[in-house]
């Protein structure tokens, strides 16, 4: 088994390898969160399009079917009940309005769902949380090695003597 950078797990890795690994993982995290935001936004757009489609269908039914449906329904009611033809036309109009209202309510329902969706806000909050954690992360303190102190002292003496 190996780490993402190819080195064996459990082996001592250099600071550069650790930094490269952390950078790669951070980059993939950001890409994944952007992909999530896009997917949620696509779903919201789809709901909005469904809402707009339902409103459009409701308007088209009300507009284009009224004359033909009114005549057919009114004459059907007249044949069935022997009522006055004017009352039959009013009943057929009421049926058309009822269908349009039901479709408009469906459109309102989908519009409210699209408006209530908090998908992009959740992703933004998650990204802010990740950034906050990374900003507050502190490197693990390492004890200074004796040979590093000796080398620094030697360099200081060399600089002062020249």
Backbone as CSV, one residue per row, in Angstrom:
resi,resn,N_x,N_y,N_z,CA_x,CA_y,CA_z,C_x,C_y,C_z
1,UNK,0.844,-1.164,0.000,0.000,0.000,0.000,0.894,1.233,0.000
2,UNK,0.459,2.302,-0.673,1.297,3.490,-0.729,0.444,4.736,-0.582
3,UNK,1.117,5.836,-0.251,0.454,7.125,-0.103,0.149,7.684,-1.486
4,UNK,-0.660,8.776,-1.554,-0.996,9.343,-2.872,0.218,9.752,-3.701
5,UNK,1.325,10.098,-3.051,2.501,10.509,-3.819,3.387,9.334,-4.206
6,UNK,3.003,8.104,-3.846,3.741,6.924,-4.267,4.685,6.373,-3.223
7,UNK,4.913,7.097,-2.131,5.830,6.590,-1.109,5.093,5.592,-0.231
8,UNK,5.831,4.630,0.344,5.169,3.629,1.183,4.581,4.259,2.438
9,UNK,3.433,3.706,2.886,2.786,4.217,4.083,3.628,3.834,5.291
10,UNK,3.770,4.749,6.216,4.536,4.479,7.418,5.998,4.858,7.270
11,UNK,6.486,5.056,6.056,7.881,5.433,5.860,8.039,6.914,6.159
12,UNK,9.233,7.294,6.535,9.505,8.700,6.776,9.444,9.439,5.444
13,UNK,8.651,10.476,5.407,8.554,11.279,4.191,9.111,12.662,4.485
14,UNK,9.651,13.271,3.466,10.244,14.593,3.658,9.140,15.638,3.765
15,UNK,9.519,16.823,4.217,8.569,17.933,4.329,7.990,18.250,2.958
16,UNK,8.829,18.216,1.948,8.362,18.505,0.583,7.312,17.510,0.132
17,UNK,7.537,16.224,0.436,6.556,15.214,0.059,5.253,15.403,0.824
18,UNK,5.356,15.714,2.102,4.158,15.961,2.900,3.403,17.175,2.390
19,UNK,4.141,18.238,2.062,3.508,19.449,1.552,2.855,19.181,0.203
20,UNK,3.536,18.439,-0.675,2.960,18.105,-1.982,1.699,17.276,-1.818
21,UNK,1.730,16.329,-0.889,0.560,15.487,-0.628,-0.601,16.332,-0.103
22,UNK,-0.306,17.231,0.848,-1.356,18.093,1.407,-1.923,19.016,0.341
23,UNK,-1.061,19.562,-0.513,-1.514,20.442,-1.583,-2.414,19.693,-2.559
24,UNK,-2.031,18.482,-2.919,-2.830,17.670,-3.837,-4.194,17.364,-3.232
25,UNK,-4.202,16.968,-1.954,-5.470,16.644,-1.303,-6.354,17.872,-1.150
26,UNK,-5.769,19.026,-0.851,-6.539,20.261,-0.737,-7.134,20.640,-2.079
27,UNK,-6.345,20.486,-3.127,-6.831,20.793,-4.470,-7.999,19.893,-4.843
28,UNK,-7.888,18.603,-4.543,-8.993,17.700,-4.878,-10.222,18.006,-4.030
29,UNK,-10.030,18.429,-2.777,-11.158,18.821,-1.929,-11.895,20.017,-2.525
30,UNK,-11.144,21.012,-2.960,-11.762,22.195,-3.558,-12.496,21.818,-4.843
31,UNK,-11.881,20.973,-5.671,-12.542,20.547,-6.913,-13.822,19.775,-6.620
32,UNK,-13.791,18.912,-5.609,-14.984,18.146,-5.257,-16.104,19.045,-4.741
33,UNK,-15.743,20.047,-3.946,-16.772,20.960,-3.434,-17.356,21.813,-4.556
34,UNK,-16.543,22.195,-5.525,-17.061,22.943,-6.680,-18.001,22.056,-7.490
35,UNK,-17.640,20.790,-7.669,-18.506,19.861,-8.403,-19.828,19.675,-7.670
36,UNK,-19.789,19.605,-6.345,-21.017,19.475,-5.559,-21.902,20.707,-5.735
37,UNK,-21.290,21.882,-5.696,-22.063,23.110,-5.880,-22.714,23.144,-7.261
38,UNK,-21.976,22.710,-8.283,-22.539,22.678,-9.633,-23.716,21.718,-9.721
39,UNK,-23.582,20.550,-9.097,-24.662,19.558,-9.139,-25.914,20.082,-8.436
40,UNK,-25.724,20.738,-7.287,-26.876,21.272,-6.572,-27.503,22.437,-7.325
41,UNK,-26.687,23.253,-7.953,-27.215,24.355,-8.744,-27.984,23.835,-9.950
42,UNK,-27.467,22.767,-10.561,-28.161,22.166,-11.700,-29.537,21.654,-11.283
43,UNK,-29.632,21.069,-10.091,-30.910,20.566,-9.590,-31.881,21.732,-9.354
44,UNK,-31.383,22.847,-8.802,-32.240,24.014,-8.585,-32.737,24.591,-9.904
45,UNK,-31.871,24.626,-10.900,-32.275,25.131,-12.215,-33.330,24.215,-12.830
46,UNK,-33.158,22.911,-12.633,-34.124,21.949,-13.158,-35.503,22.165,-12.523
47,UNK,-35.525,22.393,-11.207,-36.808,22.660,-10.526,-37.432,23.959,-11.039
48,UNK,-36.603,24.970,-11.238,-37.111,26.225,-11.768,-37.672,26.063,-13.171
49,UNK,-37.013,25.254,-13.989,-37.505,25.008,-15.347,-38.819,24.235,-15.308
50,UNK,-38.947,23.287,-14.387,-40.201,22.545,-14.248,-41.325,23.488,-13.841
51,UNK,-41.017,24.404,-12.938,-42.006,25.388,-12.510,-42.449,26.270,-13.677
52,UNK,-41.480,26.763,-14.416,-41.810,27.599,-15.577,-42.600,26.832,-16.621
53,UNK,-42.239,25.558,-16.817,-42.975,24.727,-17.772,-44.414,24.515,-17.339
54,UNK,-44.631,24.285,-16.049,-45.997,24.086,-15.555,-46.833,25.359,-15.731
55,UNK,-46.226,26.517,-15.448,-46.945,27.783,-15.669,-47.276,27.976,-17.154
56,UNK,-46.344,27.652,-18.015,-46.558,27.808,-19.454,-47.666,26.887,-19.947
57,UNK,-47.650,25.636,-19.485,-48.696,24.692,-19.892,-50.055,25.149,-19.379
58,UNK,-50.105,25.652,-18.159,-51.368,26.147,-17.606,-51.920,27.293,-18.458
59,UNK,-51.061,28.212,-18.826,-51.501,29.343,-19.651,-51.938,28.881,-21.043
60,UNK,-51.181,27.949,-21.630,-51.535,27.469,-22.966,-52.871,26.730,-22.956
61,UNK,-53.098,25.917,-21.929,-54.374,25.194,-21.842,-55.528,26.174,-21.704
62,UNK,-55.347,27.133,-20.842,-56.416,28.110,-20.642,-56.685,28.911,-21.910
63,UNK,-55.649,29.274,-22.621,-55.809,30.125,-23.791,-56.312,29.376,-25.022
64,UNK,-55.643,28.274,-25.367,-55.948,27.615,-26.638,-57.092,26.611,-26.575
65,UNK,-57.392,26.091,-25.402,-58.433,25.070,-25.346,-59.801,25.621,-24.994
66,UNK,-59.843,26.850,-24.571,-61.130,27.394,-24.157,-62.207,27.325,-25.245
67,UNK,-61.961,27.810,-26.446,-63.065,27.766,-27.422,-63.530,26.339,-27.740
68,UNK,-62.585,25.461,-28.075,-62.978,24.117,-28.475,-63.563,23.327,-27.304
69,UNK,-62.899,23.394,-26.157,-63.400,22.664,-24.998,-64.743,23.205,-24.515
70,UNK,-64.910,24.505,-24.569,-66.181,25.087,-24.135,-67.338,24.607,-25.005
71,UNK,-67.115,24.604,-26.288,-68.189,24.143,-27.180,-68.500,22.662,-26.957
72,UNK,-67.454,21.843,-26.916,-67.678,20.402,-26.762,-68.322,20.090,-25.414
73,UNK,-67.820,20.680,-24.364,-68.351,20.401,-23.038,-69.769,20.960,-22.878
74,UNK,-69.991,22.165,-23.387,-71.320,22.776,-23.261,-72.375,21.947,-23.997
75,UNK,-72.059,21.514,-25.196,-73.047,20.709,-25.937,-73.201,19.319,-25.311
76,UNK,-72.129,18.807,-24.712,-72.241,17.530,-24.003,-73.145,17.637,-22.785
77,UNK,-72.982,18.705,-22.004,-73.839,18.924,-20.836,-75.279,19.127,-21.281
78,UNK,-75.449,19.873,-22.348,-76.805,20.139,-22.874,-77.477,18.835,-23.272
79,UNK,-76.739,17.960,-23.936,-77.291,16.676,-24.369,-77.633,15.810,-23.155
80,UNK,-76.799,15.837,-22.146,-76.967,14.992,-20.976,-78.094,15.473,-20.054
81,UNK,-78.252,16.820,-19.928,-79.151,17.345,-18.903,-80.342,18.140,-19.428
82,UNK,-80.350,18.546,-20.658,-81.398,19.415,-21.224,-81.487,20.765,-20.523
83,UNK,-80.344,21.258,-19.957,-80.312,22.582,-19.351,-80.184,23.633,-20.442
84,UNK,-80.324,24.876,-20.016,-80.132,26.003,-20.923,-78.677,25.994,-21.431
85,UNK,-78.486,26.320,-22.704,-77.150,26.273,-23.322,-76.163,27.244,-22.654
86,UNK,-76.621,28.397,-22.170,-75.746,29.377,-21.510,-75.161,28.790,-20.217
87,UNK,-75.974,28.094,-19.465,-75.486,27.472,-18.230,-74.463,26.393,-18.567
88,UNK,-74.693,25.666,-19.619,-73.748,24.626,-20.036,-72.399,25.231,-20.420
89,UNK,-72.408,26.381,-21.087,-71.143,27.051,-21.443,-70.426,27.558,-20.189
90,UNK,-71.155,28.054,-19.215,-70.524,28.495,-17.967,-69.877,27.322,-17.230
91,UNK,-70.533,26.190,-17.204,-69.961,25.017,-16.550,-68.690,24.539,-17.258
92,UNK,-68.686,24.575,-18.580,-67.484,24.147,-19.301,-66.326,25.112,-19.060
93,UNK,-66.609,26.411,-18.971,-65.574,27.390,-18.658,-65.011,27.150,-17.251
94,UNK,-65.878,26.865,-16.294,-65.444,26.599,-14.920,-64.520,25.375,-14.872
95,UNK,-64.797,24.362,-15.656,-63.936,23.177,-15.697,-62.549,23.543,-16.237
96,UNK,-62.482,24.380,-17.260,-61.192,24.820,-17.806,-60.403,25.634,-16.781
97,UNK,-61.070,26.510,-16.074,-60.397,27.319,-15.061,-59.876,26.419,-13.937
98,UNK,-60.637,25.402,-13.551,-60.208,24.477,-12.509,-58.925,23.746,-12.910
99,UNK,-58.841,23.289,-14.146,-57.629,22.611,-14.623,-56.440,23.579,-14.609
100,UNK,-56.657,24.813,-15.051,-55.579,25.801,-15.072,-55.105,26.131,-13.657
101,UNK,-56.016,26.215,-12.695,-55.643,26.514,-11.308,-54.807,25.376,-10.726
102,UNK,-55.201,24.127,-11.002,-54.431,22.988,-10.499,-53.010,23.023,-11.060
103,UNK,-52.854,23.289,-12.358,-51.512,23.357,-12.955,-50.712,24.535,-12.402
104,UNK,-51.365,25.653,-12.153,-50.669,26.810,-11.570,-50.198,26.496,-10.149
105,UNK,-51.004,25.773,-9.374,-50.589,25.379,-8.024,-49.387,24.445,-8.058
106,UNK,-49.350,23.546,-9.025,-48.186,22.678,-9.193,-46.956,23.528,-9.496
107,UNK,-47.116,24.533,-10.358,-46.011,25.438,-10.676,-45.530,26.199,-9.456
108,UNK,-46.443,26.665,-8.624,-46.074,27.387,-7.398,-45.328,26.458,-6.448
109,UNK,-45.773,25.215,-6.341,-45.118,24.246,-5.461,-43.661,24.029,-5.878
110,UNK,-43.421,23.825,-7.173,-42.047,23.618,-7.643,-41.210,24.890,-7.498
111,UNK,-41.825,26.058,-7.697,-41.088,27.319,-7.543,-40.644,27.512,-6.093
112,UNK,-41.499,27.168,-5.140,-41.134,27.296,-3.723,-40.019,26.322,-3.358
113,UNK,-40.074,25.104,-3.899,-39.006,24.139,-3.621,-37.674,24.642,-4.161
114,UNK,-37.685,25.211,-5.348,-36.438,25.725,-5.931,-35.915,26.913,-5.132
115,UNK,-36.828,27.750,-4.638,-36.420,28.932,-3.885,-35.878,28.559,-2.509
116,UNK,-36.457,27.520,-1.880,-36.052,27.094,-0.551,-34.749,26.330,-0.531
117,UNK,-34.336,25.821,-1.650,-33.145,24.973,-1.700,-31.929,25.737,-1.205
118,UNK,-31.182,25.105,-0.320,-30.001,25.731,0.281,-28.723,25.047,-0.179
119,UNK,-28.761,24.372,-1.338,-27.602,23.627,-1.811,-26.330,24.452,-1.918
120,UNK,-26.316,25.526,-2.716,-25.086,26.318,-2.841,-24.639,26.953,-1.523
121,UNK,-25.598,27.328,-0.662,-25.220,27.924,0.617,-24.519,26.888,1.504
122,UNK,-24.983,25.630,1.450,-24.347,24.583,2.249,-22.911,24.352,1.787
123,UNK,-22.710,24.339,0.484,-21.363,24.115,-0.045,-20.453,25.280,0.330
124,UNK,-20.964,26.505,0.227,-20.158,27.677,0.584,-19.773,27.627,2.063
125,UNK,-20.711,27.229,2.917,-20.404,27.124,4.345,-19.357,26.044,4.596
126,UNK,-19.464,24.940,3.873,-18.488,23.858,4.033,-17.100,24.309,3.590
127,UNK,-17.029,25.057,2.494,-15.736,25.549,2.019,-15.140,26.547,3.016
128,UNK,-15.982,27.409,3.601,-15.490,28.361,4.597,-14.975,27.629,5.833
129,UNK,-15.693,26.574,6.215,-15.255,25.797,7.376,-13.904,25.134,7.108
130,UNK,-13.751,24.566,5.909,-12.471,23.933,5.558,-11.350,24.964,5.558
131,UNK,-11.616,26.137,4.988,-10.589,27.186,4.950,-10.245,27.652,6.359
132,UNK,-11.250,27.765,7.242,-10.999,28.181,8.623,-10.138,27.175,9.364
133,UNK,-10.413,25.902,9.142,-9.609,24.864,9.794,-8.176,24.925,9.297
134,UNK,-7.998,25.096,7.990,-6.649,25.148,7.434,-5.891,26.396,7.882
135,UNK,-6.599,27.516,8.055,-5.931,28.736,8.500,-5.478,28.617,9.946
136,UNK,-6.233,27.884,10.764,-5.885,27.751,12.174,-4.908,26.611,12.429
137,UNK,-4.599,25.836,11.414,-3.677,24.715,11.582,-2.272,25.253,11.801
138,UNK,-1.611,24.687,12.786,-0.251,25.107,13.093,0.671,23.920,12.873
139,UNK,1.872,24.164,12.378,2.792,23.041,12.180,3.227,22.464,13.517
140,UNK,3.489,21.206,13.495,3.947,20.519,14.707,5.348,21.012,15.047
141,UNK,5.572,21.482,16.278,6.908,21.991,16.627,7.925,20.850,16.660
142,UNK,9.067,21.117,16.043,10.139,20.116,16.009,11.284,20.609,16.872
143,UNK,11.838,19.725,17.660,13.000,20.161,18.466,14.188,20.411,17.539
144,UNK,14.916,21.433,17.860,16.086,21.763,17.053,17.177,20.725,17.309
145,UNK,17.699,20.206,16.253,18.732,19.183,16.373,20.077,19.825,16.739
146,UNK,20.910,19.072,17.438,22.211,19.582,17.896,23.090,19.967,16.711
147,UNK,23.089,19.167,15.650,23.960,19.498,14.525,23.489,20.767,13.807
148,UNK,22.136,21.065,13.813,21.659,22.314,13.222,22.173,23.511,14.017
149,UNK,22.188,23.378,15.352,22.719,24.464,16.182,24.199,24.667,15.913
150,UNK,24.944,23.561,15.799,26.385,23.660,15.539,26.637,24.317,14.192
151,UNK,25.828,23.950,13.172,26.018,24.530,11.840,25.708,26.025,11.864
152,UNK,24.630,26.426,12.577,24.278,27.844,12.654,25.361,28.624,13.395
153,UNK,25.881,28.052,14.450,26.948,28.728,15.206,28.188,28.881,14.334
154,UNK,28.511,27.846,13.557,29.674,27.898,12.680,29.483,28.966,11.600
155,UNK,28.273,29.039,11.031,27.997,30.061,10.011,28.092,31.460,10.609
156,UNK,27.614,31.644,11.840,27.674,32.951,12.501,29.126,33.355,12.724
157,UNK,29.935,32.418,13.145,31.355,32.721,13.380,32.041,33.035,12.059
158,UNK,31.696,32.296,11.014,32.317,32.538,9.707,31.959,33.925,9.201
159,UNK,30.701,34.314,9.354,30.268,35.626,8.881,30.955,36.756,9.658
160,UNK,31.058,36.568,10.972,31.643,37.639,11.796,33.133,37.794,11.553
161,UNK,33.821,36.707,11.180,35.269,36.792,10.977,35.602,37.343,9.593
162,UNK,34.685,37.305,8.663,35.036,37.779,7.324,34.749,39.236,7.111
